[in-house]
Amino acid sequence: MIIRIGSINDLNQIYQIEQLCFLGSPWPLKMIQQELLDKNDRKTWIIESDKIIVGYCMVRLVPKEIHLINMAVIPSQQKMGIGQKLLNHFLDNTPPKTSVFLEVKRSNFPAINLYLNTGFEEIAVHEKYYSDGEDAIVMCLKI
């Protein structure tokens, strides 16, 4: 497995993973494209196996904070430690004295457990945050 910074060349593979992982509510192609093109305050980490992208995480950088805005691993590769490896790599490359924030669907127990096991704490709930009306759990990790 190789972890690297994503580029616009990864757009189609990321979009395919997005559609597989977020049935009914994937990000639009244009939104993913913006994340890949804006290098000022955004970064996308890619994890690949045999030159095929199997996961990604997208972050937005603000002073002393990073927002993990999207993370996915293709369904056939889930529960194999790939998400943990990708998350650890991202966190290992996060400057000290930084807070990392994220929102996760209340029903996404595998992701919630991944974040809790990595040291994130639940700090708030945004009611009816997602387009389907589901709540988001807000989590934070201080580096």
C-alpha positions in Angstrom: 0.0 0.0 0.0 1.2 3.5 -0.9 -0.1 6.7 0.7 0.4 9.9 -1.3 -1.1 13.3 -1.9 -4.0 13.2 -4.4 -4.2 15.2 -7.6 -6.8 16.0 -10.3 -5.7 12.8 -12.1 -7.4 10.9 -9.2 -10.8 12.5 -9.8 -12.6 9.7 -11.5 -11.4 6.9 -9.1 -12.3 9.0 -6.1 -15.7 9.8 -7.5 -16.3 6.0 -8.1 -15.4 5.3 -4.5 -17.6 8.1 -3.3 -20.6 6.6 -5.2 -19.9 3.1 -3.8 -19.5 4.3 -0.2 -22.1 7.0 0.1 -25.2 5.5 -1.6 -27.8 8.2 -2.0 -25.6 11.1 -0.9 -22.3 11.1 -2.7 -20.5 14.3 -3.3 -21.0 15.7 -6.8 -18.0 15.3 -9.1 -17.5 19.1 -9.2 -17.2 19.3 -5.4 -14.5 16.6 -5.4 -12.8 18.4 -8.3 -12.6 21.6 -6.2 -11.0 19.8 -3.3 -8.3 18.4 -5.6 -7.6 21.7 -7.3 -7.5 24.0 -4.3 -4.0 23.4 -2.9 -4.0 26.5 -0.6 -6.1 25.2 2.3 -7.1 21.7 1.2 -5.3 18.4 0.9 -6.4 14.9 -0.2 -4.5 11.8 1.0 -4.8 8.8 -1.3 -4.1 5.2 -0.4 -3.5 2.8 -3.3 -2.8 -0.8 -3.9 -1.2 -1.8 -7.2 -1.8 1.7 -8.6 -5.6 1.5 -7.8 -7.0 3.9 -5.3 -8.7 2.0 -2.4 -9.3 5.0 -0.1 -8.9 8.7 0.5 -9.3 11.4 3.1 -9.9 15.0 2.3 -9.0 17.8 4.8 -9.4 21.6 5.0 -6.7 23.5 6.8 -7.3 26.6 8.9 -5.0 28.1 11.5 -4.5 25.6 14.4 -7.4 23.5 13.0 -7.9 20.8 10.4 -11.3 19.6 9.3 -11.5 16.0 8.1 -14.3 16.6 5.6 -14.5 13.3 3.8 -13.0 9.8 4.1 -13.8 6.6 2.4 -12.4 3.1 1.7 -13.9 1.0 -1.1 -16.4 -1.5 0.4 -14.4 -4.6 -0.7 -11.4 -3.3 1.3 -13.1 -2.2 4.5 -12.4 -3.9 7.8 -8.8 -4.6 6.7 -7.1 -1.8 8.5 -6.8 0.5 5.5 -8.9 3.3 7.0 -6.8 3.2 10.2 -3.6 3.3 8.1 -4.8 6.2 6.1 -6.0 8.1 9.2 -2.8 7.4 11.1 -0.7 8.7 8.1 -2.8 11.9 7.9 -2.5 12.4 11.7 1.3 11.7 11.7 1.6 14.6 9.1 -0.5 17.0 11.2 1.4 19.8 12.9 1.6 19.7 16.7 -0.9 21.8 18.7 -3.5 21.3 16.1 -7.1 20.3 16.6 -8.7 17.9 14.1 -12.5 18.1 13.7 -14.9 16.0 11.8 -18.6 15.2 11.5 -19.9 11.6 11.1 -23.3 10.1 10.7 -24.8 8.9 13.9 -25.5 5.5 12.3 -22.0 5.0 10.9 -20.8 2.8 13.7 -17.6 1.5 12.0 -16.4 5.1 11.3 -17.3 6.2 14.8 -15.4 3.3 16.3 -12.4 4.0 14.1 -12.3 7.6 15.3 -12.8 6.8 19.0 -10.1 4.1 18.8 -7.8 6.7 17.3 -8.4 9.1 20.2 -11.2 11.4 18.9 -13.8 12.5 21.4 -17.5 13.3 20.8 -18.0 17.0 21.5 -21.4 17.8 20.0 -24.3 16.7 17.9 -25.7 18.6 14.9 -29.3 17.6 14.6 -30.6 16.8 11.1 -27.3 17.7 9.6 -27.4 15.5 6.6 -29.7 15.7 3.6 -31.5 12.6 4.7 -32.3 14.2 8.1 -29.8 12.1 10.1 -27.8 13.7 12.9 -24.0 14.3 12.8 -21.7 13.6 15.7 -19.0 16.2 15.9 -15.7 14.8 17.0 -12.3 16.3 17.9 -8.7 15.2 18.4 -6.1 17.5 19.8 -2.6 16.7 18.5 
